[in-house]
Amino acid sequence: MQWIPLRKLARPVTAHVQLWLEKLGAKEPFSGNVAICRTIAREEEALGRYKLTAGNIVLFHKFKVHGASPWKRNPL
């Protein structure tokens, strides 16, 4: 296996092995490191400061499932 192309993508060579071990239950899934946990904890504070500084409204979009539309039934 050529590891240089994977390295260029910033993906560890053993990432696929780690993923399979997680799926088989042999290894705990990655739950984050200290930097990720700190970022998640401070996200709400950062969002509040952004709203005050920039004056923009921040909306969190959610996925919605709609019924089939007539134009979706026959695309051609």
MDAnalysis code that builds the backbone (N, CA, C; Angstrom):
import MDAnalysis as mda
import numpy as np

u = mda.Universe.empty(228, n_residues=76, atom_resindex=np.repeat(np.arange(76), 3), trajectory=True)
u.add_TopologyAttr("name", ["N", "CA", "C"] * 76)
u.add_TopologyAttr("resid", np.arange(1, 77))
u.add_TopologyAttr("resname", ["MET", "GLN", "TRP", "ILE", "PRO", "LEU", "ARG", "LYS", "LEU", "ALA", "ARG", "PRO", "VAL", "THR", "ALA", "HIS", "VAL", "GLN", "LEU", "TRP", "LEU", "GLU", "LYS", "LEU", "GLY", "ALA", "LYS", "GLU", "PRO", "PHE", "SER", "GLY", "ASN", "VAL", "ALA", "ILE", "CYS", "ARG", "THR", "ILE", "ALA", "ARG", "GLU", "GLU", "GLU", "ALA", "LEU", "GLY", "ARG", "TYR", "LYS", "LEU", "THR", "ALA", "GLY", "ASN", "ILE", "VAL", "LEU", "PHE", "HIS", "LYS", "PHE", "LYS", "VAL", "HIS", "GLY", "ALA", "SER", "PRO", "TRP", "LYS", "ARG", "ASN", "PRO", "LEU"])
u.atoms.positions = np.array([
    [0.847, -1.190, 0.000],
    [0.000, 0.000, 0.000],
    [0.883, 1.241, 0.000],
    [0.561, 2.162, -0.865],
    [1.306, 3.407, -0.922],
    [0.761, 4.355, 0.141],
    [1.591, 4.744, 1.072],
    [1.119, 5.608, 2.155],
    [1.302, 7.081, 1.851],
    [2.103, 7.431, 0.868],
    [2.345, 8.845, 0.569],
    [1.067, 9.560, 0.104],
    [0.252, 8.980, -0.799],
    [-0.990, 9.686, -1.162],
    [-1.920, 9.898, 0.027],
    [-1.975, 8.919, 0.933],
    [-2.812, 9.089, 2.115],
    [-2.257, 10.181, 3.017],
    [-0.955, 10.256, 3.098],
    [-0.328, 11.283, 3.928],
    [-0.627, 12.672, 3.374],
    [-0.683, 12.790, 2.071],
    [-1.002, 14.081, 1.462],
    [-2.411, 14.525, 1.832],
    [-3.295, 13.576, 2.051],
    [-4.668, 13.896, 2.432],
    [-4.810, 14.089, 3.933],
    [-3.701, 14.029, 4.667],
    [-3.675, 14.188, 6.122],
    [-4.473, 13.089, 6.808],
    [-4.469, 11.917, 6.211],
    [-5.162, 10.764, 6.789],
    [-4.114, 9.753, 7.230],
    [-4.167, 9.311, 8.475],
    [-3.189, 8.328, 8.918],
    [-3.291, 7.046, 8.103],
    [-2.172, 6.395, 7.908],
    [-2.136, 5.169, 7.116],
    [-3.011, 4.099, 7.756],
    [-3.073, 4.077, 9.067],
    [-3.813, 3.034, 9.776],
    [-5.262, 3.421, 10.067],
    [-5.767, 4.475, 9.449],
    [-7.126, 4.946, 9.750],
    [-8.174, 3.898, 9.419],
    [-8.008, 3.188, 8.309],
    [-9.007, 2.185, 7.945],
    [-9.022, 1.029, 8.937],
    [-7.859, 0.670, 9.475],
    [-7.784, -0.393, 10.482],
    [-8.469, 0.065, 11.768],
    [-8.211, 1.290, 12.173],
    [-8.834, 1.823, 13.385],
    [-10.351, 1.877, 13.238],
    [-10.833, 2.253, 12.067],
    [-12.271, 2.325, 11.831],
    [-12.912, 0.947, 11.956],
    [-12.273, -0.073, 11.369],
    [-12.825, -1.425, 11.471],
    [-12.803, -1.925, 12.908],
    [-11.762, -1.620, 13.647],
    [-11.715, -2.029, 15.050],
    [-12.842, -1.375, 15.847],
    [-13.146, -0.123, 15.543],
    [-14.263, 0.558, 16.204],
    [-15.589, -0.097, 15.842],
    [-15.764, -0.442, 14.558],
    [-17.016, -1.058, 14.124],
    [-17.208, -2.437, 14.734],
    [-16.122, -3.166, 14.952],
    [-16.202, -4.499, 15.552],
    [-16.337, -4.444, 17.065],
    [-16.148, -3.274, 17.641],
    [-16.253, -3.118, 19.085],
    [-14.976, -3.459, 19.822],
    [-13.878, -3.636, 19.094],
    [-12.601, -3.971, 19.715],
    [-11.881, -2.733, 20.240],
    [-12.334, -1.568, 19.827],
    [-11.686, -0.321, 20.233],
    [-12.763, 0.728, 20.470],
    [-12.527, 1.583, 21.445],
    [-13.462, 2.677, 21.728],
    [-13.441, 3.685, 20.579],
    [-14.598, 4.197, 20.161],
    [-14.614, 5.221, 19.117],
    [-13.946, 6.508, 19.595],
    [-13.390, 7.240, 18.653],
    [-12.726, 8.503, 18.968],
    [-13.766, 9.507, 19.434],
    [-13.608, 9.976, 20.649],
    [-14.580, 10.925, 21.198],
    [-14.035, 12.340, 21.239],
    [-12.830, 12.534, 20.792],
    [-12.244, 13.863, 20.771],
    [-11.050, 13.958, 21.691],
    [-10.241, 14.946, 21.435],
    [-9.092, 15.191, 22.300],
    [-9.344, 16.475, 23.086],
    [-8.360, 16.927, 23.804],
    [-8.525, 18.105, 24.660],
    [-8.917, 19.333, 23.842],
    [-8.297, 19.509, 22.687],
    [-8.593, 20.684, 21.862],
    [-10.038, 20.667, 21.368],
    [-10.518, 19.509, 20.960],
    [-11.896, 19.409, 20.480],
    [-12.876, 19.670, 21.615],
    [-12.629, 19.083, 22.773],
    [-13.516, 19.284, 23.927],
    [-13.554, 20.752, 24.339],
    [-12.398, 21.425, 24.320],
    [-12.344, 22.842, 24.686],
    [-13.116, 23.683, 23.667],
    [-12.982, 23.338, 22.393],
    [-13.681, 24.080, 21.349],
    [-15.187, 23.939, 21.495],
    [-15.649, 22.738, 21.750],
    [-17.086, 22.510, 21.912],
    [-17.613, 23.270, 23.122],
    [-16.851, 23.267, 24.210],
    [-17.281, 23.947, 25.431],
    [-17.359, 25.464, 25.242],
    [-16.501, 26.022, 24.404],
    [-16.465, 27.479, 24.236],
    [-17.254, 27.966, 23.024],
    [-17.892, 27.053, 22.326],
    [-18.601, 27.427, 21.105],
    [-19.742, 28.403, 21.374],
    [-20.499, 28.177, 22.418],
    [-21.631, 29.056, 22.724],
    [-21.152, 30.468, 23.070],
    [-20.072, 30.561, 23.828],
    [-19.506, 31.870, 24.176],
    [-19.017, 32.594, 22.923],
    [-18.342, 31.860, 22.043],
    [-17.829, 32.462, 20.812],
    [-18.975, 32.932, 19.922],
    [-20.042, 32.160, 19.874],
    [-21.201, 32.544, 19.072],
    [-21.833, 33.828, 19.602],
    [-21.946, 33.940, 20.921],
    [-22.486, 35.158, 21.526],
    [-21.633, 36.375, 21.233],
    [-20.325, 36.205, 21.315],
    [-19.426, 37.333, 21.014],
    [-19.507, 37.736, 19.551],
    [-19.645, 36.733, 18.667],
    [-19.770, 37.036, 17.244],
    [-21.034, 37.851, 16.984],
    [-22.147, 37.454, 17.613],
    [-23.406, 38.190, 17.431],
    [-23.266, 39.637, 17.888],
    [-22.601, 39.847, 19.035],
    [-22.422, 41.211, 19.536],
    [-21.489, 42.023, 18.647],
    [-20.414, 41.427, 18.220],
    [-19.411, 42.143, 17.435],
    [-19.892, 42.437, 16.021],
    [-20.395, 41.417, 15.330],
    [-20.765, 41.572, 13.928],
    [-22.195, 42.058, 13.746],
    [-23.038, 41.812, 14.735],
    [-24.432, 42.212, 14.611],
    [-25.237, 41.330, 13.674],
    [-24.709, 40.170, 13.342],
    [-25.408, 39.247, 12.446],
    [-26.234, 38.246, 13.243],
    [-27.284, 37.753, 12.619],
    [-28.111, 36.718, 13.223],
    [-27.583, 35.369, 12.750],
    [-27.426, 34.448, 13.661],
    [-26.933, 33.116, 13.325],
    [-28.085, 32.137, 13.460],
    [-28.359, 31.411, 12.379],
    [-29.425, 30.422, 12.381],
    [-28.829, 29.033, 12.210],
    [-29.403, 28.072, 12.886],
    [-28.975, 26.688, 12.739],
    [-30.029, 25.967, 11.914],
    [-29.636, 25.549, 10.746],
    [-30.565, 24.888, 9.836],
    [-30.724, 23.429, 10.225],
    [-31.927, 22.931, 10.025],
    [-32.205, 21.525, 10.285],
    [-32.715, 20.899, 8.996],
    [-32.485, 19.619, 8.870],
    [-32.963, 18.915, 7.689],
    [-34.455, 18.648, 7.823],
    [-35.161, 18.808, 6.724],
    [-36.591, 18.533, 6.703],
    [-36.878, 17.562, 5.566],
    [-37.809, 16.663, 5.799],
    [-38.227, 15.725, 4.763],
    [-39.602, 16.162, 4.293],
    [-39.705, 16.424, 3.008],
    [-40.960, 16.872, 2.424],
    [-41.552, 15.748, 1.587],
    [-42.838, 15.809, 1.378],
    [-43.500, 14.835, 0.514],
    [-43.038, 14.992, -0.924],
    [-43.328, 13.996, -1.719],
    [-42.919, 14.022, -3.127],
    [-43.667, 15.124, -3.867],
    [-42.931, 15.958, -4.557],
    [-43.520, 17.028, -5.357],
    [-43.740, 16.519, -6.776],
    [-44.714, 17.066, -7.489],
    [-44.953, 16.612, -8.866],
    [-43.720, 16.750, -9.755],
    [-42.943, 17.790, -9.583],
    [-41.768, 17.981, -10.427],
    [-40.661, 17.000, -10.084],
    [-40.715, 16.380, -8.906],
    [-39.707, 15.381, -8.546],
    [-40.052, 14.002, -9.101],
    [-41.318, 13.764, -9.388],
    [-41.735, 12.441, -9.849],
    [-41.223, 12.132, -11.244],
    [-41.262, 13.100, -12.129],
    [-40.863, 12.867, -13.507],
    [-39.838, 13.913, -13.916],
    [-38.547, 13.624, -13.712],
    [-37.528, 14.631, -14.012],
    [-37.317, 14.880, -15.494],
    [-37.773, 13.977, -16.363],
    [-37.543, 14.168, -17.800],
    [-38.776, 14.628, -18.514],
])
